[in-house]
């Protein structure tokens, strides 16, 4: 389990007291391929809102779970249980070239565990097959989820500067009435990402082909 930090504890306590007051707490699901800033977005949301991330890897570790955040396929359970006003489903997108760069820097368990579990054979140096995998991951999810009422596509570029993070912060409050923790703050540390450097993260300048537009389902 990732190291417990102040934001995590503050969020847990805040949710506890809000539930005592019978306040609505939105629940979050995040889905994306590995190395697609899911830890960043989770940290951003927990730092700024009282929310529950129900498929955090603190809770969902089994690759075979329909709620695993890197799952290769959708599941009927998403439509049956999570397509309502109690939940927001985030699909995160990173340009394929930047995604492969992230794998090169740190593939975590992608090649040695995740792909092997799913009987997918891709060599680390096979860029064309990696791009195909990346594209098909989004095509699969978009095909099944485009009719959902509570999907938010978040592009990596939307997290790279203060103004875009602030726009996302206000957008989520306006659309979903999320309970904020005050002024928007950027995470300086990311749970499960010990090498995170906020300044280096913000320096990325991506030229992105789009599967999604800012804050809108395609």
N, C-alpha and C positions, 0 to 999 in steps of 0.2 A: 504493500500500500504506500502511496505517496506520503511524503512528510506533511503532517497537519500544520497549517499556518493560521495566522490571525484572521484572514478573510474567510477561511473555511469555518472557523469557530464562530465568528461573528454572524455568518450566514445561518448556521445551525441554531444559534440562540435566537436570532431574529425571527426565524420561521416558527420556532416553538411559541414565542410570545404572540405572534400574529395569528397563529392557529387558536390560541386561547381566546383571542378577541374575535374569532370566527371570520378572519379576513381571508380573501381568496389568494392563494399562492399558486402561481403558474408553474407548471412542470415542463422541463425541457428535455428534448432528445436531440443528440447531435450525431450526424452520420457523414462519413467521408472516407476516402482511402487513407492509409497510414501516411504520416508526415504532411498532413494538410491542416495545420494550425488548430486542430481541435482542442488541444490543451490550452492554447492561447485564448480561444473564444470562451471556453469554459471558465478560465480564470477571469476574463473580462466580465462575463455575466455575473459570476459570484461576487466579484469585487464591487459591482455597481447595483445589483438588484438582489432582493430576497426571492430566490428561486430554488427549485429542486432539479438537479440534473439527474434524471432517473436512469440513464444508461452510461453514466460515468464509469470509467474503468475501475473505480473504487468498488463498484457494485456488480458490473457485468464484465467478467473476465473470460468466460467460455466463448471460444471462437464460433461455436455452433449455436449460440443463442441468437434468436431473431432480433434481439435488441443490441447486439454487439455493434459498436459504433463504426466498425470497418466492414461490416457484413457485405458479402458479395451479392446478396439478393434481398428483395423486400419480402415481407411476410404479411399474410392476411391479418395478423394481430394488430398491425399498425392501423389498418383501415377500421377494424372492428372496435378497437379500444382507444386509439390516440387521435382520431380525427374529430376533435371537438375543442371547445373554448378553454378547456383546462390545460391544454398542451400546446407547445410550439415545437415543431420539428425543423431543425436547422440542417440544411445540406450545404456543406462547405466545398468551395472550389478553388483550386490553385492551378495556374497554367501548367501544362504537362512538362515543359522544360524546367521550370522552377521546382516542380514536384520531384523530377528525377535528380536535380541538384541536391534536394533535401535528402533523398535516399542515399546519394553518394556520400554525403557528410555523415549520416547516421541512419542506417536502415532499420535500427531497432530490431524487431523480430520478423520483419516483413518476408525476407527470403527464407530464412532458416526455420521459421515456425509457422507463420500465418499461411504462406503459399503451400507449404508442405501439408498442412492440415487439410487444405481444400484441394489437394492433388493438382495444383497448378505449378507447372514447371517453367520458370523464366530465369535466365541467367542474368547476373548483375550487369553485364556489359551489353545486353541485348536491348538497345534503346527502342527499336521499332516495336518489339513485342510489349515493352513497358508502356509505350504510348497507346498501343491498341488496348491493353488492359485498362489503362486510365480512362480512355474514351468509353469503353464498354461499361465500365462501372457506372458512369453518369447516365449513359443511355438507358441502362436497366432501371435505375432509380427514377429517372425523370419520366419514363414511360408509365410506371405504375403510380407515381405520386403526383402527377400534374393536376389531378382532380381534387387533391386535398385542399381544404380551406385554411390550413394553418401551417403551410410550408414557407420557410424563408430561405432563399438561396443567398449565401454570403460569399462574395468573392474575396480572395486573399487581399486584393488591392484596397478593399474597404477597411482593412485593419492597419494600414501602413502609416497613417499620420493622424494627428490629433483631431483635425476637422472631420475626417471620415468616421472616426470612432465616436465623436460627439454627435454626428448626424445619426448614426446607428442607435446611440443611446436615446435620443429624443424620439426617433421613429418607433422604437419598441415601447416606450412609455405611452406614446400617442395611440398606437394601434392596439396594444394588448393591456394597457393600464398596469404595467409592471410596477411594483413598489420599489422605488429607488432608495439608495442609501445616502443620497445627497448629491453633491456635485460630481460629475463624471470624472473618474480617475482611470488612468492607464495602469495595467499591472506592471510592476517592476520585477516581479518574480513569477515564474510559471510552475505550478505543481507538475511533477513528473518531467520537467525540462530544466535540469540543473544548470545547463550551459546557456540559458537564455540571456541575451543582452539586449535591453530595450532600444538602445541607440543603434546597434547594428540592424535590428529588426526593422526599424523605421527607415533605414537607408535603402532598402530594396526598391528598385525602380523597374516595375514589370511592364512589359508590352504584351497585353493579354488578349488572346482570342477568347470569346465569351461563350459559355454555355448559359450564362445567366446575366441579368441586368441588376443594377443596384436595387436591393430590397424588393425585387419583384420576381414572381414565378414566371418562367418562360411559357 
